Amino acid sequence: MTALDVRAARPDQLVSGDKGQWEIIVGLEVHAQVTSQAKLFSGASAAYGGDPNAHVSLVDAAMPGMLPVINKFCVEQAVRTGLGLNAEIHRKSRFDRKNYFYPDLPQGYQISQYKEPIVGEGQIEVEPDGEEPVTIRIERLHLEQDAGKSIHDLSPSETFVDLNRAGVALMEIVSRPDMRSSKEAAAYFNKLRSIVRALGTCDGNMEEGSMRADVNVSVRRPGEEFGTRCEIKNVNSTRFMQQAIEYEARRQIEILEGGGTIDQETRLFDPDKGETRTMRSKEDAHDYRYFPDPDLLPLVLDQAWIDEIKASLPELPDAKKKRFVGEYGLTPYDAGVLSGDSDASTYFETVAKGRDGKLAANWVTQELFGALNKKGLELATSPVKAEALGALLDLMKDGTINGKIAKDVFAKMLETGDSPGAIVEREGLKQVTDTGAIEKAIDELMAANADKVADVQKNPKAFGWWVGQTMKATGGKANPAVVNEILKKKLGV
């Protein structure tokens, strides 16, 4: 094994080929768009969308004589992210020119960082689908400018170029090749996304391209040196990421077992066919002819400024998960689900404030998330706000409604957006606690089912039938505790 290779795949992660077992090696280069109002080297808007070429300055368009000027806030966001990744912050870094030609890269080069990035080595811990925690090492985080966008579907013979994204600040977060399955890669990406969103350094919106990954995949026999890797470009979904890794690993195994060799190349993933295909041969660093950008001085950071940024960091997902377990008594799984998304954790804490934390977590993770998933809604657009869900739990706690009625009320809240109190009053759903009314219903049941009265005294398991029938007779509104108490007295069980 090489010095960088400190992890071997578990036996259950090995992939069986026709001629033995193989180990998948995965590393990710994640591109996260910096949350900033302006671009990295110009004052043009970094907002998503807009009319084509509406957010383009003379610098972004590479007009002659235009000089880049660093956006200090983007630098701060990169430092904040590095600190959130437990990474080394380099007080001195520099920008380089990475030379290649794309029609949507008007300069003919990209301003990036190569040998002296702003952030060095770090690490994060992931738990893929409840498996044992795995530490994934981060090699570096560097700042660079994005390219524009080539549009091929507006004309059969012409390509159009939109430079709105040209110059937008990106953080490229490069992992070590520490992942040994598609599950681990997806868990790493999701954890990274939860961290940058909690920090406010990237919105993590994969549909808008704010966060995407280049996925490097190779295979080897267990314990051998790394094989030749292929890079799958611009994957913007964890589901596609897993499919691409699994397909690419199988493809490489088939080639190697057939006596062939793997070409180092860049590939694209076709989600419709579920396969990767060749895009171009893979470049090495020397192909880009990196050299220091002569228009930008080295970036030198003051340690006091770094310390100030560190002191302002919010609570991050791992710390929040630990607190949710200790403060609210949640299971590690529920705590992980709720702490992994800043919107979900804020929603949960609003519901749980002054209430039973476990009950609040159950309603948020099971009832609410399940309903939103069925409706295809995001938490931000939920018809049921956190305060309203908390009010529903209060109605259960004070005995106004029982658990069954609460679910009916919740369904109406989803449909109408009305408050639970208004729905209970309008629908006449208040729980029946009048012992006289409950006793009357039970007396009528006993008169109509004399044979079952004798049966329940011999067979205590039949007691559940009486509870169900009493609840049915009262329209589900009776207080279950009162029903149980009266039934036990009247049936003599």
N, C-alpha and C positions, 0 to 999 in steps of 0.2 A: 504494500500500500504506500501511497505517497504521503508526504508530510501533511498535506491538506485533508487527507481522507481519514477521518477519525471514526466514522460510522460505518458499520456493516448492516445490511438489511436483515430484518428478522426472518426466520424461516417462512412465516406465513406471507411475507412480502415478495418472496422469490417467484419468478415467472418460469413456468415449465415450457421448454421448447421440445422439438422432436428428438434433440440430442442432448438433453440435460437441462439444468436450471440456470437462470440468468438473473442478474441484479440490475434494476433500473436506477440510473443516476440522474437526478434532476436539479437544475439550478435556475433561478428566475432573475430576470432583469425587469424590475417593475418601474414603469414610467407614471409618476404621479404629478398631475398639474398643480402647481402652487396656487393656493387661494390668495389672490391678489387682485386689486382693481386695475393695475397697470402691468405691462409686459416687463420682461427681464432687463432689457436694455433701452426701452423707449417708454414714453408716457402714454402710448396708445392703449385703448381699453382692452382688457383681457376677458371681457364678458363673452359668454357662449352665445353663438348664433349671431343674429343681425344680418343685414343685407350683405351680399358678397362684397368683399374688399372695403367694408365700411370702417373697420378698425385697423387701419394700416397707416403708419407714419412713414416719413421719408427714410427713417432708419430701417424699418421693417422691409421696405421695398428695395433696400440696398442702393439708394440713389448715390451718385458719386459725391464724395466729400462728407458724407454723413458718418458721425462717430457714435458708437454705443456708450451709454452711461448706465452704470449698474444701479439697479433698484434695491435700495437698502432693505426694504421690507421683505423682498424675496430671499435675501441672504438670511434675515432673521428667521424666516419660516423654515429654511433649510437647517439652521442651527437648532431650532426648536424640535424639528423632526429627529435629528441626530441624537439629541438628548433623550427623546422619547424611546429611541431604539437602544439605549444603553451604549451608545457609540462614542468613540473618541472624536472630539471636535478639533480640527486642525486650525490653529490660530493663523497660519499662513497657507494660502492656497492660490492657485492661478487659473486663468482661463486660456484654453488652447483653441486653435482652429482645426476642425476635423473636416478634411477636404473630400467632398464627393458631389456628384451632380444629380439633382432632381429638378424637374421643371418648377416645383413649388418651393424651391430653396433659392431665392433670388441672389443671395451672396455668392453661391457656388461653394460655400463651406458653412459648417455649423459651429457656433461658438459653444464650446463644451469644456469639460475638465478631464484631464487624462492622468498624468503622473502625480499631480498634487490636488486631490479633491478636497472639498470643504469638510467632509465627514469621513472618518476612517472606520475601523472595525467595530462592530457591535454584535448584538444577538437578541433574539426573542424566543420565547418558549411557546410551543403550540401543543394542542391535544386533539389529534385527528379523530373525530367521532368517538370521543370518550376513551381513546386509547391512552397508553402511558405518555406522559409529557415528553416532548422531543425538543431539544435546543437546536435552532437553526442559526448558523453564523452569518453575519452580514459583512461583506468585504468592504463596501464603500457606499457613500451617497454623494453624487455630484450634481451640480446645477448645469443646465444646458437650455438652449432655446429650442422651441418646437419648430417644425416646418409648416408650410401651408397645406392646402388640400387640393389634389387634382381630381377633377370631376369628369368622368368618362361617359356618363349616360345621358347627356343633354344633346349630343349630336353623334351621328354614326361615323363621322370623319374627323371630328375635332375634340380636343381635350381642353377644358376650361380650368382656370386656376383661381382659387379663393385664398387670399393671404391673410384672412382674419386671424388665423391661429399662428401665423409666422411671428416668431419672437416671444410667444407665450412661455412663461417660465415652467420648466419641468424639473422634478427631482428624479434622477435615475437611481434606484436602490438596487444594488447588485448583491445577491446572496452567494454564499459558497455553495458548491454542489453537494449539499447535505441532505437533500430529500430523496427518499427511497421508494416513494409510491406516489400515485396521482392524488391520493387522499391527503398525504402530507403537504404536497404542493398547494392544494386548494385551501388547506387549513392555514398554511403560512400566508398565502395571499389575503385570506379573510382577516387574519390577525393583524396584518400590516394595514389593511384598510380600516379596521376598527381603531387602530392607534392614530393614524393621520386624521381621521375624522374627529376623534376625541381632542386632538391637539388643535384642530381648526386649520391645519396646514394644507389639506386637500379635501374636497367634498366627496371624493370616492365614487363619483357618479360614472359608472362604467358604460352606461348607455350613451352618454355624451362624450365618451372618450377621455374623461378626466383621470381615469386610472386603467391601465392596460399592462400586459406583460409580454415580454419575449421569453419563451420557454425553451431552455436548453436541455436536450434529452440525449443520453447515451446508454449503452448496455455493456455489461461485462460478465464474465464468469465470476462467481463469488470469490473474493480475495485477490483478484487480479488487478492490474493497472486499469485506469479509466480507458474506455473506448473512445472512438471519434464521435464528437457530438454534432447534432444538427439543431439549428435554432428555428423555432416556430414563432413567427412574428405576429405582434399585435393581437394577442388573444384577450378579449374583453368580457369573458364570462368564466366563472369557475367551473361550470358544467362543461363548457367547451374545452377548458384547460385539461380537465380530467380525461375527456374523450381523446383529445389530441395526444396526450402523453401515452395513453394505453395503446392507441393505434400506432404511434411512431415507434414505441418499444417493440411491438410485435413485428413491424416492418423490418426493423434493424435485425432482430433475432432471425427472421426468415432468411435475410441476405447472408448473415454470418454463418448460419448453419448450412447454407447452400454453397459455402466456399467463397463467397464474395467479400468485398470490403465496403465500408461505409464512406461515402464522400462527405466531407465537411461542407455543408451547404445551408442556406436559409430557405425555409419552407413556409407555406401558408396552410392553415387549417380550413377545410371546407365543411361547415357545419351541416349542410344539406346531405352530403355524402358520408360524413363522419370519417374523413380521411385527410391526410396531409399531402401536399404536392410541392414539387420543386418550384422555387421562386428565382433564386440565383445562387451562384457559388458563394460560400461564406468568406467574407473578407477578414483578414487579420489586422491588428492595430497598425502595422507598417503600411498597409494599403491605403490608409487614410492620411498619411503624411502629416501627422500631428506636429504642430509647432506653436510656441507661445503666441497668443494674440498680441500684436504690437500696439493695438489701440487701447488695451486695458492693462492697468498696473496690477501687480500682485495684490490679492485681497488679504489685508492684515487685520485681525480681529483683536479687540481689547478683552482681556480676561474678565474684567469687571462687567463688561457688557454680556458676555456669555453667562456669567453667574446670575446676572439680573434676569436673563431669559429663563434660566433653569428655575429660579425662584418663582416664576410666574406660571410654571407648567400646571395644568389641571390634573385631577385624579385620572390615572390611566386604567385601561381595562383590567389588568391583572390585580391591581390594588383594589379596584372597585369590586371585583369578583370576591376577593377575600373578605372585604367589608360586608358584602351582601350575605355571605355565609354566616359571619359572626353576628351582625346586627339584626338581621331579619330571620335567621334560622333556615335559610334556603339550602336546597341540595346543591352540590357543586355544579351539577348540570344546569339547573334553572338559573343559578347565579351567573354561569358562563353565558347562557343565552341572553340574559338581560343586560349584562355588563359589556357585552361585545358590540353593542350599538348604542351610541350616545342618546339618540331619540328614545329608544326603548327603555334605557336606564332612567332617563328623566321622567318618562311617563309612569314607569313602575313606582318610582319614589314618591311621586305625587299621589298615586293611588294608595300606597302603603303608609303614608304619613298619619300617625296616630291610630293605625289599624293593624290587624293581624297580617304580618308580612307574608307568611306562607299562603294564606287565603288570597291575598292580593296578587301574588306571583301566579297562582293557579288560574285566576281569572284573566290575567294579562296574557300568559303564555298559551293557555289552552283555549279558553272561550274567545278572547279578543283576536289573538293571532290566527286562530283557526278560521274565524268568521271573515277576517280581512283577506286571508289567503283564498277562500272560496269566492269572494267578490272581486279578487284581483286588485285590491286597494293597498296602498302604503299606509304606514302608521300616521304619517303627516296629514293624510286626507281622511282619517277615520271619522265617521259620523259620531262616534262615542269618544268624547274628550275624557282626559284622565280624571278631572274633577267630577264628572258625571258618573264614571264607573265607581269612584270612591263613595259617592252618595248612594249608589245601589247597594254597596256592601254595608253602609250604615243602616239602610232599611232592613237588611237581613239581621244585623246585629241587634237592633232594637225591637225585633219581633213584628215589624209591620208586614213583612212578607217572609215566606220560607224559601228554601233553596230552589224548589221546583218553579215556584212563581217567579223567582228572580231570573231564571233563564228565559221565561216567557217575556218578562219586562225587557231584558237585555236584547232579545230579538226585535222588539218594537223600537228600542232605542236605536238600533242599527238602521231600521227602515226609515224612521222619522227624524232622528236627531234630537228628540224631545228628552226632557229630564226624566229620571225614573219616578220622582215624586208625582209629576204631572200625569204620567202614564198610569200609575197605581190609582190615583184619584179618579181619572177619567174612565178607567176600565173596571173600577170597583174591585180591585185585586187585594185589598187589605186582608191580612191573615185573620182567620176566625180564632179568637181566643175565648169566646163565650162558652164556658163549660156546659151551659144548659143546651145550647144548640148542638154541641158535639155529642152530649149524652143522648139527646133525642135521636140523632142519626144512628148511634150505636144500638139503642134499644130497638129501633125498627129493624136493623140488620139481624139482631139476635132473635127477634120474633119470627123473621122470615127464614132463619137458618138454624133451627133448634138442633139439628143433627150435627152441625159443625161446632156448636157450643160444646157438646160432649166430646167431640173429636179433639179440639184444641187442648182440653184438659188432660187427654192421654198423650197427645203428640204436640209438644211445645213448638215444633217447627212450623205448625200450621198458623202460628200467631201472625206471621207476615201477611197471610191472606186477609186477616181482619184489619190490619193497618191499611193495606191497599184499598180495601172496600170502603173503609171509613173515609179515607182521603178522597176517593172517587165520589162518595155520596155528598161530600162537602165542597165539591168542585175544585179540589186540590188546595183549598184555602185554609184548611184547619192547621193549627199549630201541631206539628208532628210530636213534640214532646208531651203536649197535653193529651193528644190522642192515645199515645202509648200508656200514659199514666191511668187514664180512665178505663181503657180496655183491660189492663191488668187487674184492676179492681173488680170490674163487672164479670170478667171471664174466670176469675179466680186462678190466674196463672202467675 
